[in-house]
Amino acid sequence: MRWWRITTARELLVTGIAPMRVGGMVWCVAEVLGADELQTALAGLDGWAGDPSGISRTAELASFPGAIAVVDRVAEVAEELDHHPDIDIRWRRLLFTLSTHSAGGVTRKDLDLASRIDTIIREAA
Ligand SMILES: C[C@H](O)[C@H](O)[C@H]1CNC2=NC(N)=NC(=O)C2=N1
């Protein structure tokens, strides 16, 4: 479990946990999802599978430069969200693995990032 300082309304939406105001700042806990909650959430994503310890999906792009362009775009989003995927690159095939390292498992932050990765892959196809 880990406390996140919330600076935007969007971040609040992502944690899905009741915010707490402490010393003029807003904080939320990033909590590892339960197995059932996770499976329900995975059904709304494109090709992700896994368990509360981590989720992953692959993507095959048309070319190696095409795959690297996707990685580049994912890097931008990861910086924006301050949440970073593990990425395995093999020619034009990518494997993304997500978990919240500080929480020790999959949280809403991973679901949010997964959905953003889906959009990037869809746009690249
Ligand atoms: C300080 C900063 O918020 C943390 O180091 C962030 C950066 N990106 C991260 N990404 C992931 N996947 N898990 C984390 O716990 C994490 N922590």
The ligand as a MOL file (V3000), in Angstrom:
LIG
                    3D

  0  0  0     0  0            999 V3000
M  V30 BEGIN CTAB
M  V30 COUNTS 17 18 0 0 0
M  V30 BEGIN ATOM
M  V30 1 C 7.9440 8.6930 -7.3230 0
M  V30 2 C 7.1120 8.0630 -8.3770 0
M  V30 3 O 5.7610 8.3920 -8.2130 0
M  V30 4 C 7.2290 6.5550 -8.3660 0
M  V30 5 O 8.5620 6.1200 -8.3690 0
M  V30 6 C 6.4390 5.8860 -9.4640 0
M  V30 7 C 7.0200 5.9760 -10.8580 0
M  V30 8 N 6.4340 4.9790 -11.7390 0
M  V30 9 C 5.9310 3.8350 -11.2680 0
M  V30 10 N 5.4980 2.8880 -12.0830 0
M  V30 11 C 5.0400 1.7200 -11.6380 0
M  V30 12 N 4.6100 0.7970 -12.5050 0
M  V30 13 N 4.9890 1.4610 -10.3250 0
M  V30 14 C 5.3830 2.3560 -9.4120 0
M  V30 15 O 5.3150 2.0830 -8.2070 0
M  V30 16 C 5.8750 3.6050 -9.8740 0
M  V30 17 N 6.2470 4.5440 -9.0520 0
M  V30 END ATOM
M  V30 BEGIN BOND
M  V30 1 1 1 2
M  V30 2 1 2 3
M  V30 3 1 2 4
M  V30 4 1 4 5
M  V30 5 1 4 6
M  V30 6 1 6 7
M  V30 7 1 6 17
M  V30 8 1 7 8
M  V30 9 1 8 9
M  V30 10 2 9 10
M  V30 11 1 9 16
M  V30 12 1 10 11
M  V30 13 1 11 12
M  V30 14 2 11 13
M  V30 15 1 13 14
M  V30 16 2 14 15
M  V30 17 1 14 16
M  V30 18 2 16 17
M  V30 END BOND
M  V30 END CTAB
M  END
